[in-house]
Amino acid sequence: MTRGGRSENVEGENRSRNVVIEFPDYQAALDCYRSPEYTQAKKLRASASAGDIIILEGYDGPQP
């Protein structure tokens, strides 16, 4: 994986600060977001909060 990989804004917009949740791969993150279980949880969350969710492909290169 490299910088500039795939990304999808599934809710809201990109921000300057983000919380990162790591998944085994890009497809696993999309599958989790689109799962029936999360769809139900999202209904509860949406009525109580606002958020932005962006799924980004990871970077496996050298780390600082």
Backbone as a printed PyTorch tensor [residue, N CA C, xyz], in Angstrom:
tensor([[[  0.8260,  -1.1660,   0.0000],
         [  0.0000,   0.0000,   0.0000],
         [  0.8800,   1.2420,   0.0000]],

        [[  0.4220,   2.2740,  -0.6200],
         [  1.1870,   3.5040,  -0.6910],
         [  0.3250,   4.6980,  -0.3240]],

        [[  0.9670,   5.8270,  -0.0930],
         [  0.2080,   7.0590,   0.1290],
         [ -0.5830,   7.3560,  -1.1270]],

        [[ -1.7030,   8.0160,  -0.9540],
         [ -2.5170,   8.3380,  -2.1100],
         [ -3.3530,   7.1700,  -2.5910]],

        [[ -3.5540,   6.1730,  -1.7150],
         [ -4.3650,   5.0160,  -2.0720],
         [ -5.8460,   5.3640,  -2.0910]],

        [[ -6.6610,   4.3670,  -2.1490],
         [ -8.1050,   4.5480,  -2.2160],
         [ -8.6310,   5.2260,  -0.9570]],

        [[ -9.7320,   5.9500,  -1.1310],
         [-10.4290,   6.5280,   0.0090],
         [-11.8830,   6.7330,  -0.3600]],

        [[-12.7380,   6.7760,   0.6480],
         [-14.1590,   7.0020,   0.4340],
         [-14.7280,   7.7430,   1.6390]],

        [[-15.2870,   8.9270,   1.3990],
         [-15.9990,   9.6590,   2.4490],
         [-17.3860,   9.0400,   2.5320]],

        [[-17.6210,   8.2380,   3.5380],
         [-18.9120,   7.5670,   3.6610],
         [-19.9100,   8.3920,   4.4670]],

        [[-19.4100,   9.3380,   5.2780],
         [-20.2550,  10.2740,   6.0210],
         [-19.4700,  11.5500,   6.2450]],

        [[-20.0520,  12.6870,   5.9510],
         [-19.4340,  13.9670,   6.2830],
         [-18.2630,  14.3250,   5.3990]],

        [[-17.2930,  15.0240,   6.0070],
         [-16.1520,  15.5260,   5.2620],
         [-14.8500,  15.2420,   6.0020]],

        [[-13.7370,  15.4410,   5.3050],
         [-12.4220,  15.2270,   5.8920],
         [-12.0870,  16.3980,   6.8160]],

        [[-11.4530,  16.1300,   7.9280],
         [-11.0790,  17.1540,   8.9230],
         [ -9.5690,  17.1590,   9.1110]],

        [[ -9.0580,  18.1840,   9.8110],
         [ -7.6210,  18.2650,  10.0580],
         [ -7.1710,  17.3110,  11.1610]],

        [[ -8.1040,  16.8860,  12.0390],
         [ -7.7870,  15.9210,  13.0960],
         [ -8.7650,  14.7630,  12.9950]],

        [[ -8.2520,  13.5650,  13.2220],
         [ -9.0770,  12.3700,  13.0370],
         [ -8.7690,  11.3210,  14.0910]],

        [[ -9.7420,  10.4780,  14.3630],
         [ -9.5440,   9.2770,  15.1630],
         [ -9.3280,   8.1510,  14.1650]],

        [[ -8.3230,   7.3380,  14.3960],
         [ -7.9900,   6.2640,  13.4650],
         [ -8.3590,   4.9260,  14.0890]],

        [[ -9.1160,   4.1340,  13.3440],
         [ -9.4350,   2.7600,  13.7370],
         [ -8.8540,   1.8640,  12.6490]],

        [[ -7.9830,   0.9560,  13.0260],
         [ -7.2880,   0.1260,  12.0510],
         [ -8.0540,  -1.1710,  11.7980]],

        [[ -8.1420,  -1.5410,  10.5260],
         [ -8.7460,  -2.7950,  10.0910],
         [ -7.6940,  -3.6000,   9.3380]],

        [[ -7.9080,  -4.8910,   9.1530],
         [ -6.9160,  -5.7110,   8.4400],
         [ -6.6160,  -5.1980,   7.0310]],

        [[ -7.6350,  -4.6380,   6.3650],
         [ -7.4390,  -4.0860,   5.0250],
         [ -8.6020,  -3.1550,   4.6870]],

        [[ -8.4860,  -2.4960,   3.5560],
         [ -9.4690,  -1.5020,   3.1040],
         [-10.8690,  -2.1220,   2.9800]],

        [[-10.9490,  -3.2770,   2.3660],
         [-12.2430,  -3.9210,   2.1570],
         [-12.9050,  -4.2920,   3.4790]],

        [[-12.1290,  -4.7170,   4.4660],
         [-12.6890,  -5.0560,   5.7780],
         [-13.3340,  -3.8290,   6.4270]],

        [[-12.7160,  -2.6550,   6.2620],
         [-13.2940,  -1.4210,   6.8110],
         [-14.6190,  -1.0970,   6.1260]],

        [[-14.6620,  -1.2040,   4.7970],
         [-15.9150,  -0.9620,   4.0760],
         [-16.9850,  -1.9720,   4.4780]],

        [[-16.5990,  -3.2320,   4.5970],
         [-17.5620,  -4.2680,   4.9850],
         [-18.1320,  -4.0010,   6.3720]],

        [[-17.2880,  -3.5600,   7.2930],
         [-17.7540,  -3.2470,   8.6480],
         [-18.7480,  -2.0910,   8.5980]],

        [[-18.3970,  -1.0300,   7.8850],
         [-19.2800,   0.1380,   7.8060],
         [-20.6330,  -0.2270,   7.1890]],

        [[-20.6250,  -1.0960,   6.2080],
         [-21.8550,  -1.4510,   5.4820],
         [-22.5820,  -2.6570,   6.0760]],

        [[-22.0890,  -3.2020,   7.1800],
         [-22.6910,  -4.3970,   7.7740],
         [-24.0580,  -4.0950,   8.3730]],

        [[-24.9320,  -5.0980,   8.4410],
         [-26.2430,  -4.9140,   9.0670],
         [-26.1290,  -4.4650,  10.5280]],

        [[-25.1140,  -4.9800,  11.2260],
         [-24.9410,  -4.6190,  12.6350],
         [-24.6210,  -3.1280,  12.7860]],

        [[-23.7040,  -2.6300,  11.9440],
         [-23.3680,  -1.2120,  12.0540],
         [-24.5090,  -0.3350,  11.5440]],

        [[-25.2350,  -0.7950,  10.5600],
         [-26.3810,  -0.0300,  10.0680],
         [-27.3660,   0.2270,  11.1990]],

        [[-27.6110,  -0.7650,  12.0380],
         [-28.4970,  -0.5920,  13.1940],
         [-27.8880,   0.3570,  14.2200]],

        [[-26.6080,   0.1890,  14.5210],
         [-25.9320,   1.0550,  15.4930],
         [-25.8830,   2.4980,  14.9890]],

        [[-25.7010,   2.6690,  13.6880],
         [-25.6280,   4.0040,  13.0970],
         [-26.9280,   4.7780,  13.3230]],

        [[-28.0470,   4.1060,  13.2520],
         [-29.3340,   4.7660,  13.4920],
         [-29.3780,   5.3560,  14.8950]],

        [[-28.8720,   4.6440,  15.8780],
         [-28.8350,   5.1420,  17.2570],
         [-27.8340,   6.2840,  17.3840]],

        [[-26.6700,   6.1180,  16.8010],
         [-25.6290,   7.1380,  16.8700],
         [-26.0570,   8.4280,  16.1840]],

        [[-26.6730,   8.3190,  15.0270],
         [-27.0380,   9.4960,  14.2370],
         [-28.0390,  10.3960,  14.9610]],

        [[-28.8820,   9.8210,  15.7840],
         [-29.8720,  10.6330,  16.4920],
         [-29.2810,  11.3220,  17.7270]],

        [[-28.0660,  10.9440,  18.1140],
         [-27.4660,  11.4850,  19.3410],
         [-26.1670,  12.2520,  19.1040]],

        [[-25.6030,  12.1880,  17.8830],
         [-24.3150,  12.8260,  17.6530],
         [-24.1140,  13.1430,  16.1740]],

        [[-23.0850,  13.9120,  15.8990],
         [-22.6910,  14.2020,  14.5170],
         [-21.2860,  13.6680,  14.3240]],

        [[-20.9890,  13.2040,  13.1420],
         [-19.6510,  12.6800,  12.9000],
         [-19.3310,  12.6220,  11.4260]],

        [[-18.0660,  12.4690,  11.1400],
         [-17.5730,  12.3010,   9.7860],
         [-16.8130,  10.9900,   9.7530]],

        [[-17.0470,  10.1870,   8.7360],
         [-16.3550,   8.9040,   8.6240],
         [-15.7320,   8.8220,   7.2370]],

        [[-14.4190,   8.6330,   7.2260],
         [-13.6820,   8.5050,   5.9850],
         [-12.8790,   7.2190,   6.0640]],

        [[-13.0030,   6.3930,   5.0630],
         [-12.2550,   5.1400,   5.0160],
         [-11.0840,   5.3610,   4.0550]],

        [[ -9.8640,   5.1750,   4.5870],
         [ -8.6420,   5.4130,   3.8230],
         [ -7.8130,   4.1450,   3.7390]],

        [[ -7.1990,   3.9510,   2.6060],
         [ -6.2700,   2.8330,   2.4680],
         [ -5.0050,   3.1490,   3.2440]],

        [[ -4.4620,   2.1640,   3.9000],
         [ -3.3060,   2.3680,   4.7700],
         [ -2.0060,   2.6030,   4.0670]],

        [[ -1.0060,   2.8910,   4.8610],
         [  0.3560,   3.1220,   4.3990],
         [  1.2770,   2.1910,   5.1710]],

        [[  1.9750,   1.3110,   4.4610],
         [  2.8520,   0.3340,   5.1010],
         [  4.3270,   0.6590,   4.9340]],

        [[  4.6450,   1.8490,   4.4800],
         [  6.0240,   2.2060,   4.2440],
         [  6.7710,   2.5960,   5.5060]],

        [[  7.9360,   3.1900,   5.3600],
         [  8.7520,   3.6030,   6.5030],
         [  7.9590,   4.5460,   7.4200]],

        [[  8.1500,   4.3790,   8.6980],
         [  7.4750,   5.2120,   9.6880],
         [  8.4660,   6.1860,  10.2780]],

        [[  7.9920,   7.3600,  10.7090],
         [  8.9160,   8.3480,  11.3020],
         [  9.5470,   7.8550,  12.5880]]])
